[in-house]
Amino acid sequence: MDERKEPYIEQQAAEDALYTRLQQQTLAEVQRMSGKVWTDYNAHDPGVTLADIANYALAELDYKLGFGVADSLTEAGKPFDAARFGLFPPVDVYTTSPVTEDDYRRMLLASVPGLENADVHCDPETGAYTVRILLSPFEEGSGEDTVRQVEEAFHSRRNLCERLDKVEIIRPDTLDFEAELEIEPGEDATEVLARIYGRILRYLSGEASLLTPGSRPAEGVSPETWLEGSEDALRVVLPEQEDTEHELYKQLRGIKGVGRFRTCYLTKDGIPQTRLSGPYSLRIPKERKDFGNIRIFCGRTEARIDPERFLERLEGFHLLRGRSFSRKQRGKDNRSAWSRPAGTGHDVSAHAPIAGDFPDCYRLAPERKQPSSFEAYTRLYDRAIQNGLDELKALPRLLSLAEADKDAPENREQLRLKSRYLDFLDRLYGTESQPAWLSEENCYGETPAGTVRRRVNFLRNAARLEKERMKARNLLEADGNAPTVKEHFCLLLGIDPDDGHTVSNVLPGHNLRLLERKQEDDGTLGITDRIDSLLIGERMLRPGNVQPVEFERLARDEEGKRKEYAEMRATLPFFNENLITGDLFRGGTRLGNYKIVRTDDDLYMLMYRHQEHGGWTNLGQGTDPKELARLANILRRFLRELNRRSETLYVVEPVLADGTRTFELILALPAWTYRFHSPRFRSKCRELLRSLVPAHLTGKVHWLGEKEMRQFEICYHQLMRTFTDSRLESYRGDLLKAIDGLLEQSEEIMGLDDTD
């Protein structure tokens, strides 16, 4: 046996050991600091003993910190999960949703059981798809179930402004197989004939090959190459064949068990066919009399065919090709086929106090409550080591993007480290989870921890958003889905991406009605605005009477918030009329717009300064300025939450209701929130949307007032219902016209292709 191949542990040279080097450096440093006072090296000196023990602790710490990255990110008793840290597997990063006709064909062949083949055609002028499908010869029934599955698969992956025109079932001509052949000794004639029929069926149907990462073709192929153009780990290879009798004959000769063919024909009405471009299928014999044109010999003896076993084996060969398994099952089996990093969790967070390593003569007691000065020094050393080990233990949760770890950062330093890691993920995936313009408009008081949570929520979906960037809403599902453009936009801005969230219900849900500024025909302010501006005399606003409202911490739990909001509504008489001006709704999100004003009779008023058209509003009064300041903080947080919940994006595809409006999008947003009221923020939103919308599409961005948005949402949700309820189909055109009429009243229209 070659001794070099035997396992062994190589002993490290003493001079190379970390402990030895630490000892040498410690001695050299002590000598340098002592200078001429240094006399000798005494191994029993207390200082040397302390250095010796401290160096042992450092060597042990180096060992604990020396495990690989995967080990450090793996918690003890759990497997390493790279996706938890935003390091998505290849099947999530390199795959893409269907784009071309061949992409859709591959998707359908991999998704729909019982589908033998499919031909996908897209009208380049309208974006309408026609799908012609070939059913399996073993498919029972009319094929309506397969048609329904094709429709569901298409709509679940449909891109913006694309629509399914129709699904047709191909009715192929049936060919007969006539042959006389010899099989090899020991082969079963029924088995060989089933293989021959199976090969002919695959050839005539032009069936694609379904390959998994564990198959032989995947050997030596990198994941990024294998997965290019796919939407999951399965690779669908479309056939390239000449569709000739000669080409098929060469394949039949290579079938296991076939000796030679004496004759071999595919006939139609008794006429041999040389061109097999079809569409053709093969007549499958089911009874003994149907095998009359097929003779199989083993030597000079003619073999007998068992019809029942022939059908059983032929159907078995067909099912082995993967058509009987759902796409979900196959995807689950193959997601882990590619090699991925593995880690082993190590519990290295425990640290024994170094005081326990000193000889008993030092009389050190690690558990003593009142330590001596020397003991205090050793405990300080222990604390430094333990803090480092605690940071290592917290590392998996610190870098995690999982929903369960959303509150992991606990202090400013951890937030800084997490933000740096999120910056790394931004560069890794070529995205930007915190653009500079979004930081400029932090008007909703997003804390550093809140910014991290929003970025984590966005990056958790980064791979999917990139993969499905062109994906449209699934028209066959009533709720729970939205186009990727909307998801990307909303997740980036930290708002609800659910397409079922209606922003028109936010204020009415709190029994509030928005009152926007109006002007008379001559351009002067309306009566409501004049009353607001004349409520307060300027003499009451002398500097000595005015004090700012300071920030106060409020309840964080939902129950505490509800109590505070109920108190605010009951205390501030401003809410008695259930009206809130647009100026207060937006500007009230900033604490600097509130003031506490003392009146001549020693009462205090909570004042709000209008930012859009000047003037002051008295929100309430009392004898305690601190209580009014607290109410101002509650009101500000209340308005911030309402503003954020009142923001959304709607993506409308007019072509779904009007076939002449191809490759056009309507993007509608609410105009009454603080951010969406800002011209600069609107411009940045338009730039973002232009970068998200596919380049071949055009459209306009509409900013709607609350009244127009309420009517728009009614029409939009009714329009979406027409695709799931066939009884409403005839209303699509009318609903689109109603939406167009509402959009004409929008405050501002910005074309996606406009330049600033």
DRENVO-532438 format. One record per residue (C-alpha): residue in one letter; x, y, z. Coordinates in steps of 0.2 Angstrom, whole numbers, plus 5000, padded with zeros to 4 digits. Layout:
! DRENVO-532438
AXYZ...
//
This chain:
! DRENVO-532438
M500050005000D500650184996E500950265013R500750435006K498850395003E498650345022P497650475032Y498850565045I498950725055E500450835051Q501150905067Q501451095067A503151145071A503251225088E504051395081D502551405069A501151385082L500151545086Y500451515105T502351515103R502351665092L501251755105Q502351715119Q503851775109Q503051935105T502451965123L504151935130A504952055117E503652185121V503952175140Q505752185138R505552345127M504452425139S505552385154G507152445146K508652445158V507552385172W507352215164T508452095174D507951915170Y506551805164N505651715178A504351585173H503551605190D503251795189P501451835191G501451945176V502251805165T500951685172L499551805167A500351825149D500551645147I498651615152A498051755141N499051695126Y498251525128A496551605128L496951705112A497551545104E495951465108L494951615102D495951605085Y495451415084K493551465087L493651605074G494551495061F493051395054G492551435036V491151565031A489851425028D490251355046S490151525054L488451555046T487751395051E486851375068A487251225078G486051075073K485451165057P486051145039F486851285030D485551385020A486351505008A484651575002R484351645020F485851765017G485251815000L486451694991F485151624980P485451454972P485751444953V484051394949D483351554956V484751664948Y485051604931T483351554926T482051674917S480251684913P479651644895V480051774883T480151704865E478951574857D480151434860D480251484878Y478351464880R478451304870R479751234883M478751294897L477151214891L478051044888A478851044905S477251104914V475751014907P475550824909G474850734894L475450854882E476450774868N476950924858A476551104856D476651244843V476751424849H476451574838C476451754843D475651884831P477052024832E475752154828T474552124843G475552014855A474151884854Y474751704856T474051544847V474451384854R474151224845I474451064855L474650884851L473850764864S474650604871P473950454862F473550384879E472550544884E470750494887G469350614884S469150764873G470650854879E469750994887D470650964903T472350984895V471751144886R471251214903Q473051164910V473851254895E472851414898E473251404916A475151384913F475151524900H474251654911S475351604926R476851664916R476151784904N477151944901L476452124900C475352164885E475351984880R473751884878L473151704874D472051714858K471651524857V472151354861E471851224847I472051034848I473050964833R472150814825P473550724817D473350594802T473650414808L474950304801D475150114801F476750024805E477149874794A478749784796E479549614796L481049604807E482249484817I482649504835E484149454845P484249284854G483449294871E482449454868D480649464871A479649504855T478249604865E479549704874V480549744858L478949794848A478449914863R480149994861I479950014843Y478250094844G478850214858R480250274847I479050304832L477850394843R479150514850Y479850544832L478250584824S477650704838G479350794838E479350774857A480650884867S481850804879L481650834897L483450834905T483850854924P485450914932G485750734937S485750664920R487250624909P487050774898A487350884913E489050814917G490350954916V489151084912S489051234924P487451284931E487351454923T487551374906W486351234909L485051344916E485151484903G483451514895S482551394907E481351434921D481851294933A483151154935L482351054921R483151084904V481951064889V482851024873L481851054857P482150924844E483150954827Q482550824815E482350804796D480650714798T481150584785E480850394784H482750364782E483150464798L481850364808Y482450204801K484250234808Q483550264825L482450104824R483950004820G484850054836I483450004847K483949874860G483549694855V483249734836G484349624825R483849684807F482349734798R481849644782T480449774778C479949934788Y478650054782L477450184789T475950194778K474450304776D472950214767G474250084762I475450204754P477250214761Q477650384768T479450454765R479150634772L478550634790S478350814793G476450784797P475650814809Y475650624810S475250504824L475350314825R473950184826I474250084841P473649904839K472549844854E471949674849R472849524841K472149544824D472849724823F474649654823G474349564806N475549674796I476949654809R478049494809I479449464822F480649324820C481949254832G483049144821R481749054810T480449044823E479049184822A478749254839R477049294846I476449464853D475449474869P474349624865E473849664883R475649664889F476149764873L474949904878E475549894896R477449914891L477150044878E476150154890G477450124903F478850184892H477850334888L477650384906L479450354910R479850514900G479150614914R477450674908S476550594922F477450704935S476950874939R478051024936K478051064954Q478650884959R480050884946G480651054951K480651004969D481750854965N482950944955R483251114964S484551024975A485350934961W486751064959S488151054972R488051194985P489151244999A488951145015G489251205033T489351135050G488751235065H489951245080D489451305097V491051405101S490151545110A490651485128H492151555136A492851495153P493551635163I495451645163A495451665182G495051475183D496751435175F497851525188P498551415202D497651415218C498951515227Y498251665217R496651645227L495551705212A493751675212P492851705196E491151705204R491551825218K490451985218Q491752105224P493252065214S495052125218S495852245206F496852095198E495251995196A494352145189Y495752155176T495551975171R493651995170L493852145158Y494952025147D493651895148R492252015143A493252075127I493451895122Q491551845126N490952005116G491951935101L491151765103D489451835105E489651935089L490151775080K488551685087A487451825081L488251835064P486951715056R485451815062L486351985058L486651935039S484951845037L483651905025A482351785032E480651845038A480951765055D482551875057K481852035052D482152115069A483952055071P484952215072E484952285089N486152435090R486852565079E488452455075Q487452305070L486352415058R487952485050L488652315047K486952245040S486852395029R488552365022Y488052185019L486552245010D487652354999F488652204994L487052114989D486552264979R488152254969L488052064968Y486352064959G486552234950T485152314959E484852464971S483852444986Q484152614993P484352744979A484852914985W483253004979L482252884991S483352945006E483053125002E481153105004N481153015021C479653105026Y478852965035G480152955048E480952795043T482252745056P483852665051A483152505057G481652535047T482652565032V483652405034R481952305036R481352385020R482952345010V482952165017N481152135011F481652194994L483252094992R482351944999N481351944983A482752014971A483051854962R481251824958L480952004953E482351994941K481851824934E480051884932R480352064927M479152064912K477851954921A476052024921R474551984932N473851814931L472051854924L471351684930E471651724948A470551844957D471751894971G473451874977N474451924962A475152074954P476252124939T478152114943V478352304939K477152344953E477952224965H479652294962F479052474964C478052444979L479352334988L480752464985L479652604992G479052505007I477252505002D475952365000P476152274984D474552174985D473452214969G471952194980H472452334992T471252484988V471952654994S470252734992N469752645008V471152705019L470452865024P468552815025G469152665035H469552795049N467952895045L468953035037R468653125022L470053225012L469653405009E470853474995R471253654992K470053744980Q470153904970E468854024964D468654064946D469654224949G471154124957T470754174975L470654044989G469053964993I468053995009T468753845018D470553905015R470154085020I469354015037D470953915040S472054065038L471054185048L470754075063I472354145072G472854325075E474654355072R474854435089M474554265097L476154205088R477354315097P479054215100G478754215119N477154125117V477653995104Q478653835108P479153695097V478553515099E479853395104F479953215098E479253085111R479352895110L477652815108A476852645110R477552515097D476352375099E474752375089E473652375105G474552525112K474352615095R472552595094K472352665112E473352815108Y472452845091A470752835101E471352955113M471953075100R470253065091A469353105107T470453245113L470753345097P469053435092F469853455074F469253275070N467453315076E466953355058N467853195051L468753315038I470553325035T471353455023G472553385010D473853515017L473753435035F473653255028R475353285020G476253415030G475653345046T476953205044R478353325049L478453375068G479253545064N477553605057Y476753595074K476853725088I476253745105V475553925108R475054005125T473554115124D473254275135D472154175147D473554045150L472853915139Y473853815126M473353775109L474153645097M474453735081Y474753675063R475653785050H475053755033Q476453735021E475553735004H474553895005G474953975022G473954005038W473753915054T472453795061N472053765079L471953575081G471453575100Q471853665116G472153625135T473053675150D474553555149P475753595135K476653425137E474953335134L474753435118A476453395112R476153205115L474553225105A475553305091N476753155091I475353035090L474453135076R476053145066R476352955067F474552925063L474653035047R476252945042E475452775042L473952845033N475052925020R476052765017R474552655016S473752775003E475152744991T475052614977L475352584959Y474052514946V474652434930V473252424916E473552334900P472252414888V472552274875L471552154886A469952244882D470352334866G471452234854T471952384844R472952464859T474452354858F476052364868E475252504878L475252524897I474252634909L475152674926A474052754939L474652824956P473752924970A474253104970W473753154988T475153084999Y476653185004R477853094993F476753074978H476353254979S478153314977P478553354958R480353294961F479753124968R478553104954S479953124942K481053004950C479552874951R479352894932E481152864929L481052704940L479552644931R480352674914S481852564920L480652424925V479452424910P480052324895A480852434882H479552384868L478052454878T477452624879G476252714891K475852854903V475952884921H474352964928W474253044946L472453034952G471653134965E470653044979K468953054971E469653004954M470652864961R469052794970Q468152784954F469652714945E469852574958I468052524956C468252514937Y469952424938H469352284950Q467752264940L468852244924M469952114933R468352014937T467852004919F469251884916T468751764930D466851784928S466351744910R464651834913L465552004914E466551984898S465452094888Y465852244900R467752254897G467652384883D466452494893L467552484909L469152524899K468152684892A467652734909I469552714915D470052824900G468752954905L469452964923L471252974917E470853134907Q470453214924S472153164932E473153304940E474753264930I475153154915M476953094912G477452984897L478652844901D479752914886D479653094891T481253184896D481453304910
//
